[in-house]
Amino acid sequence: MGKKDDLERLHQHAESLEKSIDDIDLEIERATHDLAAGGDPGRLISFLQERHNAQLGLTLELGKMEARIEDLENLIRQEQEQPQERLAAKEWDQDMPIAQDDHLDWFKQSLAEHPPQVDDLERAEQSMLQEMEHEPAPEDHLDWLSDRR
């Protein structure tokens, strides 16, 4: 239960941070009302800057806390799912038939009955070379340019 206790503590800390942020919002709102009632603008600006900076710090800390909460929740969920995943994988392995046949049997048999001849290989190589020679090279496309001069 250690991880769940840690998660609960993180949630409580996040809630306290949210409450502190909300409290700062209320302080800022009250201060602006004081200004409308005739308060000192210089003092209000200093107060607002200090409260705003404090709020930014708390917001940053809350973001980090929420990231830790999310990571811990994912870890707990993964630990809970592992036994189910192992069981499913084990059942899947048991249900999968083991292939005893070689899927290239037909090819091996064909090669055994009709092995390739040396002249067949040479013909294949020659046809490949001829095909490569017939393909235009990039510089062939510029031949018309040299005739125009």
Backbone hydrogen bonds, N-H to C=O, Kabsch-Sander energy under -0.5 kcal/mol:
donor,donor_aa,acceptor,acceptor_aa,energy
5,D,1,M,-2.2
6,D,2,G,-2.3
7,L,3,K,-2.4
8,E,4,K,-2.2
9,R,5,D,-2.4
10,L,6,D,-2.5
11,H,7,L,-2.4
12,Q,8,E,-2.3
13,H,9,R,-2.5
14,A,10,L,-2.6
15,E,11,H,-2.3
16,S,12,Q,-2.2
17,L,13,H,-2.2
18,E,14,A,-2.5
19,K,15,E,-2.3
20,S,16,S,-2.3
21,I,17,L,-2.4
22,D,18,E,-2.4
23,D,19,K,-2.5
24,I,20,S,-2.1
25,D,21,I,-2.0
26,L,22,D,-2.0
27,E,23,D,-2.4
28,I,24,I,-2.6
29,E,25,D,-2.3
30,R,26,L,-2.7
31,A,27,E,-2.4
32,T,28,I,-2.1
33,H,29,E,-1.7
34,D,30,R,-2.1
35,L,31,A,-1.8
36,A,32,T,-1.8
37,A,33,H,-1.3
38,G,35,L,-1.7
39,G,34,D,-1.6
44,L,40,D,-2.1
45,I,41,P,-2.6
46,S,42,G,-2.0
47,F,43,R,-2.5
48,L,44,L,-3.1
49,Q,45,I,-2.4
50,E,46,S,-2.3
51,R,47,F,-2.6
52,H,48,L,-2.6
53,N,49,Q,-2.5
54,A,50,E,-2.2
55,Q,51,R,-2.5
56,L,52,H,-2.5
57,G,53,N,-2.2
58,L,54,A,-2.3
59,T,55,Q,-2.6
60,L,56,L,-2.4
61,E,57,G,-2.3
62,L,58,L,-2.6
63,G,59,T,-2.3
64,K,60,L,-2.1
65,M,61,E,-2.4
66,E,62,L,-2.8
67,A,63,G,-1.8
68,R,64,K,-2.2
69,I,65,M,-2.5
70,E,66,E,-2.4
71,D,67,A,-2.4
72,L,68,R,-2.5
73,E,69,I,-2.7
74,N,70,E,-2.4
75,L,71,D,-2.3
76,I,72,L,-2.5
77,R,73,E,-2.5
78,Q,74,N,-2.6
79,E,75,L,-2.3
80,Q,76,I,-1.9
81,E,77,R,-1.9
82,Q,78,Q,-1.6
85,E,81,E,-2.6
86,R,82,Q,-2.9
87,L,83,P,-2.3
88,A,84,Q,-2.5
89,A,85,E,-2.7
90,K,86,R,-2.6
91,E,87,L,-2.5
92,W,88,A,-2.4
93,D,89,A,-2.5
94,Q,90,K,-2.0
95,D,91,E,-2.0
96,M,92,W,-1.4
99,A,97,P,-0.6
103,H,101,D,-0.6
105,D,102,D,-1.6
108,K,104,L,-2.6
109,Q,105,D,-2.7
110,S,106,W,-2.1
111,L,107,F,-2.5
112,A,108,K,-2.3
113,E,109,Q,-2.3
114,H,110,S,-2.6
121,L,117,Q,-1.7
122,E,118,V,-2.2
123,R,119,D,-2.4
124,A,120,D,-2.2
125,E,121,L,-2.2
126,Q,122,E,-2.7
127,S,123,R,-2.5
128,M,124,A,-1.8
129,L,125,E,-2.3
130,Q,126,Q,-2.6
131,E,127,S,-2.1
132,M,128,M,-2.1
133,E,129,L,-2.2
134,H,130,Q,-1.7
135,E,131,E,-0.9
140,D,137,A,-1.2
141,H,137,A,-0.7
141,H,138,P,-0.9
142,L,139,E,-1.1
143,D,140,D,-1.3
145,L,142,L,-0.9
146,S,142,L,-0.9
147,D,143,D,-1.0
148,R,144,W,-0.8
148,R,145,L,-0.6
149,R,146,S,-0.5
